C-alpha cells in the first residue's frame, strides 16, 4: 500500500492557517475599532447641544435677546439679526410696537483699534433712514401673556453701513411699560453681539 507523506505539507498548511487566522483577527479588531469610533462620533454629534441663547438683563417685565445665524460674513453678505422680546413676568403685560424699526434702537459699533479713546458708530444707509422715519407712523400695542416671545428679524447691513472689514459690536434696546399701559417705561437692553465682516476672497 502506498503511504502518503503528509508531514511537510501538513506543516505548511498549519503555518498558512495560523497566518490566515492572525490576519483575520487583526482585520476584525480594526473593523471593530472603526465601528466603535464611528458610533461614538455619531452619538456625540447627535447629543451635542445647541449654543445657549444669550439674553440681556431683565428690565421690568421683559428680557431681550439678539442673535445671528453665524459669526462671520463676507462684505455685502446679508447680516440677518433675529430679536426675541420675552415677557419673563408671571402676569399679562402691556407690549408696545413703535413704527421706527419696530421700536428698537440699534447700536452698531464699527471696527476700531483699541487705542482709540471712543467708539465710532455705523451710520444709517439711505434705506435705513426711510425705515427709521417712515412716512406713516403709528404706535400699536396690546397685552401679552406670561412667557410670550415676540420675534422679529432685520437685515442689519441694509439699515447701517457695514462695509468695512473687522469686528462689529451690536446691541439692541427698546422701551416698554413697566407692566400696564400708562406705567413708566423701562429700557430693555439686549446682550452684546459680536460679528466679523470679512473681505471677499480675490
GURO-492863 format. One record per atom (N, C-alpha, C): atom name; residue number from 0; x, y, z negated. Coordinates in steps of 0.02 Angstrom, whole numbers. Example, Ala and Ser with C-alpha at 12.3 -4.5 7.8 and 13.67 -1.06 7.14 Angstrom:
BEGIN
NODE, N, 0, 660, -284, -390
NODE, CA, 0, 615, -225, -390
NODE, C, 0, 660, -165, -390
NODE, N, 1, 642, -112, -354
NODE, CA, 1, 684, -53, -357
NODE, C, 1, 645, 2, -394
***
This chain:
BEGIN
NODE, N, 0, 43, -60, 0
NODE, CA, 0, 0, 0, 0
NODE, C, 0, 44, 62, 0
NODE, N, 1, 25, 112, 40
NODE, CA, 1, 64, 175, 45
NODE, C, 1, 49, 218, -16
NODE, N, 2, 102, 241, -48
NODE, CA, 2, 94, 284, -107
NODE, C, 2, 103, 357, -86
NODE, N, 3, 55, 399, -105
NODE, CA, 3, 57, 471, -87
NODE, C, 3, 95, 508, -141
NODE, N, 4, 150, 540, -122
NODE, CA, 4, 191, 578, -170
NODE, C, 4, 162, 648, -178
NODE, N, 5, 125, 656, -233
NODE, CA, 5, 91, 720, -243
NODE, C, 5, 129, 767, -288
NODE, N, 6, 187, 748, -311
NODE, CA, 6, 223, 790, -360
NODE, C, 6, 237, 861, -335
NODE, N, 7, 277, 871, -283
NODE, CA, 7, 293, 939, -260
NODE, C, 7, 232, 979, -237
NODE, N, 8, 188, 944, -201
NODE, CA, 8, 128, 979, -177
NODE, C, 8, 83, 1000, -234
NODE, N, 9, 77, 955, -283
NODE, CA, 9, 35, 972, -341
NODE, C, 9, 64, 1031, -379
NODE, N, 10, 130, 1032, -386
NODE, CA, 10, 161, 1088, -421
NODE, C, 10, 151, 1154, -383
NODE, N, 11, 158, 1149, -317
NODE, CA, 11, 146, 1210, -276
NODE, C, 11, 74, 1233, -283
NODE, N, 12, 27, 1186, -284
NODE, CA, 12, -43, 1203, -291
NODE, C, 12, -58, 1235, -358
NODE, N, 13, -27, 1207, -411
NODE, CA, 13, -38, 1234, -478
NODE, C, 13, -9, 1305, -484
NODE, N, 14, 51, 1315, -454
NODE, CA, 14, 80, 1382, -456
NODE, C, 14, 36, 1432, -419
NODE, N, 15, 10, 1412, -362
NODE, CA, 15, -35, 1455, -323
NODE, C, 15, -98, 1471, -362
NODE, N, 16, -125, 1419, -395
NODE, CA, 16, -186, 1430, -434
NODE, C, 16, -175, 1479, -491
NODE, N, 17, -117, 1472, -525
NODE, CA, 17, -102, 1517, -580
NODE, C, 17, -95, 1589, -555
NODE, N, 18, -60, 1598, -498
NODE, CA, 18, -53, 1666, -470
NODE, C, 18, -120, 1695, -450
NODE, N, 19, -162, 1652, -419
NODE, CA, 19, -229, 1675, -398
NODE, C, 19, -271, 1694, -458
NODE, N, 20, -268, 1652, -510
NODE, CA, 20, -308, 1668, -570
NODE, C, 20, -284, 1732, -603
NODE, N, 21, -218, 1742, -605
NODE, CA, 21, -191, 1803, -635
NODE, C, 21, -213, 1864, -595
NODE, N, 22, -210, 1858, -528
NODE, CA, 22, -230, 1914, -484
NODE, C, 22, -304, 1931, -494
NODE, N, 23, -347, 1878, -496
NODE, CA, 23, -418, 1890, -505
NODE, C, 23, -433, 1921, -573
NODE, N, 24, -397, 1899, -624
NODE, CA, 24, -407, 1926, -691
NODE, C, 24, -390, 2001, -694
NODE, N, 25, -333, 2019, -663
NODE, CA, 25, -313, 2089, -661
NODE, C, 25, -364, 2131, -622
NODE, N, 26, -388, 2103, -566
NODE, CA, 26, -436, 2139, -525
NODE, C, 26, -501, 2151, -563
NODE, N, 27, -524, 2100, -600
NODE, CA, 27, -585, 2107, -638
NODE, C, 27, -577, 2159, -693
NODE, N, 28, -519, 2160, -725
NODE, CA, 28, -505, 2209, -778
NODE, C, 28, -507, 2280, -749
NODE, N, 29, -476, 2288, -690
NODE, CA, 29, -476, 2355, -659
NODE, C, 29, -546, 2377, -640
NODE, N, 30, -584, 2330, -611
NODE, CA, 30, -653, 2347, -591
NODE, C, 30, -695, 2365, -651
NODE, N, 31, -687, 2326, -705
NODE, CA, 31, -725, 2339, -767
NODE, C, 31, -707, 2407, -795
NODE, N, 32, -643, 2424, -793
NODE, CA, 32, -621, 2489, -818
NODE, C, 32, -651, 2546, -778
NODE, N, 33, -651, 2538, -711
NODE, CA, 33, -679, 2590, -668
NODE, C, 33, -754, 2598, -681
NODE, N, 34, -789, 2541, -689
NODE, CA, 34, -861, 2545, -703
NODE, C, 34, -874, 2580, -768
NODE, N, 35, -835, 2565, -820
NODE, CA, 35, -844, 2597, -885
NODE, C, 35, -831, 2672, -881
NODE, N, 36, -776, 2691, -846
NODE, CA, 36, -761, 2762, -839
NODE, C, 36, -817, 2798, -802
NODE, N, 37, -842, 2767, -748
NODE, CA, 37, -897, 2797, -710
NODE, C, 37, -959, 2805, -753
NODE, N, 38, -975, 2753, -792
NODE, CA, 38, -1035, 2755, -834
NODE, C, 38, -1029, 2809, -887
NODE, N, 39, -970, 2815, -918
NODE, CA, 39, -960, 2866, -970
NODE, C, 39, -965, 2935, -939
NODE, N, 40, -934, 2945, -879
NODE, CA, 40, -937, 3010, -846
NODE, C, 40, -1008, 3028, -828
NODE, N, 41, -1045, 2979, -801
NODE, CA, 41, -1115, 2992, -781
NODE, C, 41, -1157, 3009, -842
NODE, N, 42, -1147, 2973, -897
NODE, CA, 42, -1185, 2987, -958
NODE, C, 42, -1169, 3056, -985
NODE, N, 43, -1104, 3073, -984
NODE, CA, 43, -1083, 3139, -1009
NODE, C, 43, -1113, 3195, -967
NODE, N, 44, -1115, 3183, -900
NODE, CA, 44, -1143, 3234, -856
NODE, C, 44, -1217, 3244, -869
NODE, N, 45, -1253, 3188, -879
NODE, CA, 45, -1325, 3192, -892
NODE, C, 45, -1339, 3224, -960
NODE, N, 46, -1295, 3210, -1009
NODE, CA, 46, -1307, 3234, -1077
NODE, C, 46, -1280, 3304, -1089
NODE, N, 47, -1240, 3332, -1042
NODE, CA, 47, -1210, 3397, -1053
NODE, C, 47, -1265, 3450, -1058
NODE, N, 48, -1267, 3488, -1112
NODE, CA, 48, -1320, 3538, -1121
NODE, C, 48, -1306, 3600, -1080
NODE, N, 49, -1360, 3636, -1062
NODE, CA, 49, -1351, 3700, -1029
NODE, C, 49, -1323, 3750, -1078
NODE, N, 50, -1287, 3799, -1052
NODE, CA, 50, -1260, 3850, -1096
NODE, C, 50, -1318, 3886, -1131
NODE, N, 51, -1309, 3898, -1195
NODE, CA, 51, -1362, 3930, -1234
NODE, C, 51, -1374, 4001, -1208
NODE, N, 52, -1437, 4020, -1202
NODE, CA, 52, -1454, 4087, -1181
NODE, C, 52, -1435, 4137, -1235
NODE, N, 53, -1406, 4193, -1214
NODE, CA, 53, -1386, 4244, -1262
NODE, C, 53, -1442, 4296, -1269
NODE, N, 54, -1449, 4323, -1328
NODE, CA, 54, -1500, 4372, -1342
NODE, C, 54, -1470, 4433, -1377
NODE, N, 55, -1504, 4490, -1369
NODE, CA, 55, -1486, 4548, -1408
NODE, C, 55, -1517, 4543, -1477
NODE, N, 56, -1507, 4594, -1517
NODE, CA, 56, -1534, 4594, -1585
NODE, C, 56, -1609, 4606, -1584
NODE, N, 57, -1643, 4578, -1633
NODE, CA, 57, -1715, 4588, -1640
NODE, C, 57, -1727, 4661, -1659
NODE, N, 58, -1776, 4691, -1624
NODE, CA, 58, -1797, 4760, -1640
NODE, C, 58, -1873, 4761, -1641
NODE, N, 59, -1902, 4777, -1698
NODE, CA, 59, -1974, 4775, -1704
NODE, C, 59, -1998, 4704, -1696
NODE, N, 60, -2041, 4693, -1645
NODE, CA, 60, -2069, 4626, -1633
NODE, C, 60, -2034, 4590, -1576
NODE, N, 61, -1983, 4621, -1546
NODE, CA, 61, -1956, 4594, -1484
NODE, C, 61, -1881, 4581, -1486
NODE, N, 62, -1862, 4537, -1439
NODE, CA, 62, -1792, 4521, -1427
NODE, C, 62, -1783, 4515, -1352
NODE, N, 63, -1726, 4539, -1326
NODE, CA, 63, -1716, 4544, -1254
NODE, C, 63, -1653, 4505, -1233
NODE, N, 64, -1660, 4467, -1179
NODE, CA, 64, -1604, 4429, -1151
NODE, C, 64, -1597, 4445, -1077
NODE, N, 65, -1535, 4451, -1054
NODE, CA, 65, -1521, 4459, -983
NODE, C, 65, -1471, 4405, -962
NODE, N, 66, -1477, 4382, -901
NODE, CA, 66, -1432, 4330, -876
NODE, C, 66, -1428, 4333, -800
NODE, N, 67, -1375, 4302, -773
NODE, CA, 67, -1368, 4293, -701
NODE, C, 67, -1358, 4219, -687
NODE, N, 68, -1363, 4200, -623
NODE, CA, 68, -1356, 4129, -606
NODE, C, 68, -1283, 4108, -603
NODE, N, 69, -1236, 4155, -601
NODE, CA, 69, -1165, 4139, -603
NODE, C, 69, -1126, 4199, -629
NODE, N, 70, -1062, 4189, -640
NODE, CA, 70, -1022, 4241, -673
NODE, C, 70, -979, 4281, -625
NODE, N, 71, -976, 4261, -561
NODE, CA, 71, -935, 4297, -512
NODE, C, 71, -971, 4299, -445
NODE, N, 72, -964, 4357, -411
NODE, CA, 72, -996, 4368, -346
NODE, C, 72, -946, 4401, -299
NODE, N, 73, -954, 4388, -235
NODE, CA, 73, -916, 4424, -185
NODE, C, 73, -946, 4493, -175
NODE, N, 74, -905, 4539, -153
NODE, CA, 74, -930, 4607, -139
NODE, C, 74, -988, 4603, -89
NODE, N, 75, -1044, 4634, -106
NODE, CA, 75, -1102, 4634, -62
NODE, C, 75, -1150, 4576, -74
NODE, N, 76, -1130, 4526, -110
NODE, CA, 76, -1174, 4470, -125
NODE, C, 76, -1226, 4492, -177
NODE, N, 77, -1290, 4475, -167
NODE, CA, 77, -1341, 4497, -215
NODE, C, 77, -1327, 4473, -286
NODE, N, 78, -1330, 4521, -333
NODE, CA, 78, -1321, 4506, -404
NODE, C, 78, -1390, 4508, -436
NODE, N, 79, -1420, 4450, -447
NODE, CA, 79, -1487, 4446, -474
NODE, C, 79, -1484, 4439, -550
NODE, N, 80, -1512, 4488, -585
NODE, CA, 80, -1515, 4487, -658
NODE, C, 80, -1586, 4470, -679
NODE, N, 81, -1592, 4420, -721
NODE, CA, 81, -1657, 4399, -748
NODE, C, 81, -1664, 4423, -820
NODE, N, 82, -1722, 4452, -835
NODE, CA, 82, -1735, 4476, -903
NODE, C, 82, -1790, 4434, -934
NODE, N, 83, -1783, 4423, -1000
NODE, CA, 83, -1836, 4392, -1039
NODE, C, 83, -1847, 4435, -1101
NODE, N, 84, -1906, 4462, -1107
NODE, CA, 84, -1925, 4501, -1165
NODE, C, 84, -1974, 4458, -1206
NODE, N, 85, -1953, 4440, -1266
NODE, CA, 85, -1992, 4392, -1305
NODE, C, 85, -2021, 4423, -1368
NODE, N, 86, -2085, 4408, -1380
NODE, CA, 86, -2116, 4428, -1443
NODE, C, 86, -2096, 4377, -1496
NODE, N, 87, -2049, 4396, -1539
NODE, CA, 87, -2022, 4349, -1589
NODE, C, 87, -2059, 4354, -1655
NODE, N, 88, -2112, 4396, -1656
NODE, CA, 88, -2151, 4401, -1718
NODE, C, 88, -2201, 4343, -1721
NODE, N, 89, -2237, 4340, -1775
NODE, CA, 89, -2288, 4287, -1783
NODE, C, 89, -2359, 4314, -1772
NODE, N, 90, -2363, 4373, -1738
NODE, CA, 90, -2428, 4404, -1728
NODE, C, 90, -2433, 4431, -1656
NODE, N, 91, -2495, 4443, -1636
NODE, CA, 91, -2508, 4477, -1572
NODE, C, 91, -2478, 4547, -1576
NODE, N, 92, -2445, 4568, -1521
NODE, CA, 92, -2408, 4632, -1522
NODE, C, 92, -2420, 4670, -1457
NODE, N, 93, -2419, 4736, -1462
NODE, CA, 93, -2426, 4779, -1403
NODE, C, 93, -2364, 4775, -1360
NODE, N, 94, -2375, 4776, -1293
NODE, CA, 94, -2320, 4774, -1245
NODE, C, 94, -2332, 4827, -1192
NODE, N, 95, -2282, 4869, -1178
NODE, CA, 95, -2288, 4923, -1129
NODE, C, 95, -2246, 4907, -1067
NODE, N, 96, -2275, 4921, -1008
NODE, CA, 96, -2239, 4917, -944
NODE, C, 96, -2237, 4987, -915
NODE, N, 97, -2178, 5015, -909
NODE, CA, 97, -2170, 5081, -878
NODE, C, 97, -2150, 5074, -805
NODE, N, 98, -2163, 5124, -764
NODE, CA, 98, -2152, 5117, -692
NODE, C, 98, -2079, 5115, -671
NODE, N, 99, -2035, 5149, -708
NODE, CA, 99, -1965, 5152, -688
NODE, C, 99, -1929, 5088, -707
NODE, N, 100, -1910, 5047, -657
NODE, CA, 100, -1876, 4984, -670
NODE, C, 100, -1914, 4941, -720
NODE, N, 101, -1981, 4946, -719
NODE, CA, 101, -2023, 4908, -764
NODE, C, 101, -2008, 4925, -837
NODE, N, 102, -1984, 4986, -848
NODE, CA, 102, -1972, 5009, -916
NODE, C, 102, -1903, 4996, -943
NODE, N, 103, -1859, 4968, -902
NODE, CA, 103, -1791, 4952, -926
NODE, C, 103, -1742, 5008, -911
NODE, N, 104, -1700, 5023, -961
NODE, CA, 104, -1641, 5064, -950
NODE, C, 104, -1584, 5016, -936
NODE, N, 105, -1545, 5030, -883
NODE, CA, 105, -1492, 4985, -862
NODE, C, 105, -1425, 5021, -869
NODE, N, 106, -1382, 4994, -910
NODE, CA, 106, -1315, 5023, -921
NODE, C, 106, -1265, 4978, -886
NODE, N, 107, -1236, 5002, -831
NODE, CA, 107, -1189, 4962, -792
NODE, C, 107, -1121, 4996, -795
NODE, N, 108, -1074, 4965, -831
NODE, CA, 108, -1007, 4994, -839
NODE, C, 108, -961, 4969, -783
NODE, N, 109, -929, 5016, -749
NODE, CA, 109, -884, 4999, -694
NODE, C, 109, -819, 4969, -720
NODE, N, 110, -783, 4932, -677
NODE, CA, 110, -717, 4907, -696
NODE, C, 110, -670, 4966, -708
NODE, N, 111, -631, 4962, -761
NODE, CA, 111, -584, 5016, -776
NODE, C, 111, -528, 4989, -819
NODE, N, 112, -468, 5019, -814
NODE, CA, 112, -411, 4997, -856
NODE, C, 112, -425, 5011, -929
NODE, N, 113, -398, 4969, -972
NODE, CA, 113, -411, 4975, -1044
NODE, C, 113, -383, 5040, -1073
NODE, N, 114, -334, 5071, -1039
NODE, CA, 114, -304, 5132, -1068
NODE, C, 114, -347, 5194, -1055
NODE, N, 115, -398, 5189, -1012
NODE, CA, 115, -442, 5247, -1000
NODE, C, 115, -487, 5257, -1062
NODE, N, 116, -489, 5317, -1090
NODE, CA, 116, -525, 5329, -1153
NODE, C, 116, -601, 5332, -1147
NODE, N, 117, -628, 5323, -1087
NODE, CA, 117, -700, 5325, -1078
NODE, C, 117, -721, 5269, -1031
NODE, N, 118, -786, 5256, -1029
NODE, CA, 118, -812, 5200, -988
NODE, C, 118, -855, 5229, -932
NODE, N, 119, -829, 5230, -871
NODE, CA, 119, -868, 5256, -814
NODE, C, 119, -928, 5211, -799
NODE, N, 120, -984, 5243, -783
NODE, CA, 120, -1045, 5206, -767
NODE, C, 120, -1058, 5205, -692
NODE, N, 121, -1089, 5152, -669
NODE, CA, 121, -1109, 5147, -599
NODE, C, 121, -1165, 5197, -586
NODE, N, 122, -1167, 5223, -524
NODE, CA, 122, -1219, 5271, -506
NODE, C, 122, -1272, 5237, -465
NODE, N, 123, -1331, 5265, -466
NODE, CA, 123, -1387, 5237, -428
NODE, C, 123, -1375, 5242, -352
NODE, N, 124, -1397, 5192, -316
NODE, CA, 124, -1398, 5195, -243
NODE, C, 124, -1459, 5236, -222
NODE, N, 125, -1464, 5257, -159
NODE, CA, 125, -1525, 5291, -136
NODE, C, 125, -1588, 5250, -150
NODE, N, 126, -1584, 5185, -139
NODE, CA, 126, -1641, 5142, -154
NODE, C, 126, -1656, 5142, -229
NODE, N, 127, -1603, 5139, -269
NODE, CA, 127, -1612, 5140, -342
NODE, C, 127, -1645, 5204, -366
NODE, N, 128, -1628, 5260, -336
NODE, CA, 128, -1659, 5324, -355
NODE, C, 128, -1734, 5323, -342
NODE, N, 129, -1753, 5293, -285
NODE, CA, 129, -1825, 5289, -270
NODE, C, 129, -1861, 5244, -320
NODE, N, 130, -1827, 5191, -341
NODE, CA, 130, -1858, 5146, -389
NODE, C, 130, -1862, 5176, -459
NODE, N, 131, -1813, 5217, -475
NODE, CA, 131, -1813, 5249, -541
NODE, C, 131, -1866, 5303, -546
NODE, N, 132, -1878, 5336, -491
NODE, CA, 132, -1928, 5390, -491
NODE, C, 132, -1980, 5376, -436
NODE, N, 133, -2023, 5327, -447
NODE, CA, 133, -2073, 5309, -396
NODE, C, 133, -2124, 5365, -385
NODE, N, 134, -2151, 5367, -324
NODE, CA, 134, -2199, 5420, -308
NODE, C, 134, -2262, 5413, -350
NODE, N, 135, -2284, 5351, -360
NODE, CA, 135, -2344, 5339, -401
NODE, C, 135, -2320, 5306, -466
NODE, N, 136, -2333, 5339, -522
NODE, CA, 136, -2309, 5312, -585
NODE, C, 136, -2366, 5310, -636
NODE, N, 137, -2369, 5256, -671
NODE, CA, 137, -2419, 5250, -724
NODE, C, 137, -2393, 5198, -774
NODE, N, 138, -2408, 5210, -837
NODE, CA, 138, -2387, 5164, -889
NODE, C, 138, -2444, 5115, -903
NODE, N, 139, -2427, 5051, -903
NODE, CA, 139, -2477, 4999, -916
NODE, C, 139, -2456, 4959, -978
NODE, N, 140, -2503, 4922, -1002
NODE, CA, 140, -2486, 4880, -1060
NODE, C, 140, -2545, 4841, -1085
NODE, N, 141, -2533, 4805, -1138
NODE, CA, 141, -2585, 4764, -1168
NODE, C, 141, -2557, 4732, -1230
NODE, N, 142, -2585, 4675, -1248
NODE, CA, 142, -2562, 4638, -1306
NODE, C, 142, -2539, 4569, -1284
NODE, N, 143, -2486, 4544, -1316
NODE, CA, 143, -2461, 4477, -1301
NODE, C, 143, -2459, 4437, -1366
NODE, N, 144, -2466, 4372, -1358
NODE, CA, 144, -2468, 4328, -1416
NODE, C, 144, -2397, 4316, -1444
NODE, N, 145, -2394, 4292, -1506
NODE, CA, 145, -2330, 4274, -1536
NODE, C, 145, -2295, 4223, -1493
NODE, N, 146, -2230, 4233, -1481
NODE, CA, 146, -2191, 4187, -1440
NODE, C, 146, -2194, 4200, -1366
NODE, N, 147, -2236, 4249, -1345
NODE, CA, 147, -2242, 4263, -1273
NODE, C, 147, -2176, 4288, -1244
NODE, N, 148, -2160, 4266, -1183
NODE, CA, 148, -2099, 4287, -1148
NODE, C, 148, -2118, 4320, -1082
NODE, N, 149, -2095, 4381, -1072
NODE, CA, 149, -2107, 4418, -1010
NODE, C, 149, -2044, 4414, -967
NODE, N, 150, -2051, 4386, -907
NODE, CA, 150, -1994, 4378, -862
NODE, C, 150, -1994, 4431, -807
NODE, N, 151, -1935, 4451, -787
NODE, CA, 151, -1927, 4495, -730
NODE, C, 151, -1859, 4483, -699
NODE, N, 152, -1849, 4506, -638
NODE, CA, 152, -1783, 4499, -607
NODE, C, 152, -1770, 4561, -563
NODE, N, 153, -1706, 4579, -559
NODE, CA, 153, -1684, 4638, -522
NODE, C, 153, -1622, 4620, -482
NODE, N, 154, -1619, 4644, -420
NODE, CA, 154, -1557, 4639, -381
NODE, C, 154, -1515, 4700, -400
NODE, N, 155, -1471, 4691, -447
NODE, CA, 155, -1438, 4747, -480
NODE, C, 155, -1396, 4789, -432
NODE, N, 156, -1360, 4757, -386
NODE, CA, 156, -1317, 4796, -342
NODE, C, 156, -1356, 4829, -285
NODE, N, 157, -1421, 4818, -282
NODE, CA, 157, -1463, 4858, -237
NODE, C, 157, -1484, 4923, -272
NODE, N, 158, -1483, 4922, -338
NODE, CA, 158, -1502, 4981, -377
NODE, C, 158, -1442, 5024, -396
NODE, N, 159, -1384, 4992, -407
NODE, CA, 159, -1324, 5027, -428
NODE, C, 159, -1266, 5010, -382
NODE, N, 160, -1222, 5058, -372
NODE, CA, 160, -1162, 5045, -331
NODE, C, 160, -1114, 4999, -369
NODE, N, 161, -1102, 4941, -340
NODE, CA, 161, -1058, 4891, -372
NODE, C, 161, -1011, 4861, -320
NODE, N, 162, -980, 4903, -280
NODE, CA, 162, -937, 4879, -226
NODE, C, 162, -864, 4874, -246
NODE, N, 163, -845, 4903, -303
NODE, CA, 163, -775, 4899, -324
NODE, C, 163, -762, 4832, -358
NODE, N, 164, -710, 4796, -337
NODE, CA, 164, -694, 4732, -369
NODE, C, 164, -674, 4742, -442
NODE, N, 165, -689, 4693, -483
NODE, CA, 165, -671, 4696, -554
NODE, C, 165, -727, 4670, -597
NODE, N, 166, -719, 4680, -663
NODE, CA, 166, -768, 4655, -711
NODE, C, 166, -817, 4711, -729
NODE, N, 167, -881, 4695, -725
NODE, CA, 167, -934, 4741, -743
NODE, C, 167, -967, 4718, -808
NODE, N, 168, -985, 4767, -850
NODE, CA, 168, -1021, 4752, -912
NODE, C, 168, -1091, 4781, -905
NODE, N, 169, -1140, 4740, -922
NODE, CA, 169, -1210, 4759, -909
NODE, C, 169, -1250, 4750, -974
NODE, N, 170, -1289, 4801, -990
NODE, CA, 170, -1334, 4799, -1048
NODE, C, 170, -1400, 4830, -1027
NODE, N, 171, -1455, 4797, -1042
NODE, CA, 171, -1522, 4824, -1030
NODE, C, 171, -1553, 4843, -1098
NODE, N, 172, -1600, 4890, -1095
NODE, CA, 172, -1639, 4906, -1155
NODE, C, 172, -1708, 4931, -1133
NODE, N, 173, -1754, 4929, -1179
NODE, CA, 173, -1821, 4955, -1166
NODE, C, 173, -1852, 4978, -1232
NODE, N, 174, -1902, 5020, -1226
NODE, CA, 174, -1937, 5045, -1286
NODE, C, 174, -2005, 5011, -1291
NODE, N, 175, -2020, 4987, -1351
NODE, CA, 175, -2084, 4954, -1363
NODE, C, 175, -2112, 4977, -1430
NODE, N, 176, -2179, 4976, -1437
NODE, CA, 176, -2209, 4994, -1501
NODE, C, 176, -2186, 4947, -1556
NODE, N, 177, -2183, 4973, -1616
NODE, CA, 177, -2163, 4931, -1673
NODE, C, 177, -2208, 4870, -1679
NODE, N, 178, -2274, 4879, -1671
NODE, CA, 178, -2320, 4822, -1668
NODE, C, 178, -2385, 4839, -1631
NODE, N, 179, -2415, 4895, -1650
NODE, CA, 179, -2480, 4915, -1622
NODE, C, 179, -2471, 4975, -1576
NODE, N, 180, -2521, 4984, -1531
NODE, CA, 180, -2522, 5046, -1492
NODE, C, 180, -2526, 5105, -1539
NODE, N, 181, -2485, 5156, -1526
NODE, CA, 181, -2484, 5215, -1568
NODE, C, 181, -2430, 5211, -1622
NODE, N, 182, -2401, 5152, -1633
NODE, CA, 182, -2346, 5146, -1681
NODE, C, 182, -2284, 5180, -1653
NODE, N, 183, -2237, 5199, -1696
NODE, CA, 183, -2172, 5224, -1670
NODE, C, 183, -2138, 5171, -1626
NODE, N, 184, -2101, 5195, -1576
NODE, CA, 184, -2068, 5149, -1531
NODE, C, 184, -1998, 5132, -1556
NODE, N, 185, -1977, 5071, -1543
NODE, CA, 185, -1909, 5050, -1559
NODE, C, 185, -1873, 5032, -1494
NODE, N, 186, -1807, 5037, -1493
NODE, CA, 186, -1767, 5020, -1435
NODE, C, 186, -1743, 4948, -1441
NODE, N, 187, -1764, 4907, -1393
NODE, CA, 187, -1744, 4837, -1392
NODE, C, 187, -1685, 4831, -1344
NODE, N, 188, -1628, 4809, -1369
NODE, CA, 188, -1566, 4806, -1328
NODE, C, 188, -1547, 4733, -1316
NODE, N, 189, -1526, 4720, -1255
NODE, CA, 189, -1508, 4652, -1235
NODE, C, 189, -1437, 4634, -1259
NODE, N, 190, -1418, 4572, -1246
NODE, CA, 190, -1349, 4550, -1251
NODE, C, 190, -1308, 4586, -1198
NODE, N, 191, -1242, 4587, -1207
NODE, CA, 191, -1197, 4615, -1156
NODE, C, 191, -1178, 4560, -1107
NODE, N, 192, -1187, 4575, -1043
NODE, CA, 192, -1173, 4526, -990
NODE, C, 192, -1111, 4550, -952
NODE, N, 193, -1064, 4504, -939
NODE, CA, 193, -1004, 4520, -901
NODE, C, 193, -1003, 4479, -837
NODE, N, 194, -994, 4513, -781
NODE, CA, 194, -988, 4477, -717
NODE, C, 194, -928, 4506, -679
NODE, N, 195, -901, 4466, -634
NODE, CA, 195, -844, 4487, -593
NODE, C, 195, -867, 4496, -521
NODE, N, 196, -845, 4551, -491
NODE, CA, 196, -855, 4563, -420
NODE, C, 196, -788, 4550, -385
NODE, N, 197, -787, 4505, -336
NODE, CA, 197, -725, 4485, -304
NODE, C, 197, -722, 4510, -232
NODE, N, 198, -661, 4525, -209
NODE, CA, 198, -651, 4543, -139
NODE, C, 198, -668, 4483, -95
NODE, N, 199, -695, 4498, -36
NODE, CA, 199, -709, 4444, 11
NODE, C, 199, -643, 4418, 39
NODE, N, 200, -637, 4352, 47
NODE, CA, 200, -575, 4324, 74
NODE, C, 200, -564, 4348, 146
NODE, N, 201, -503, 4361, 163
NODE, CA, 201, -487, 4387, 230
NODE, C, 201, -470, 4330, 277
***
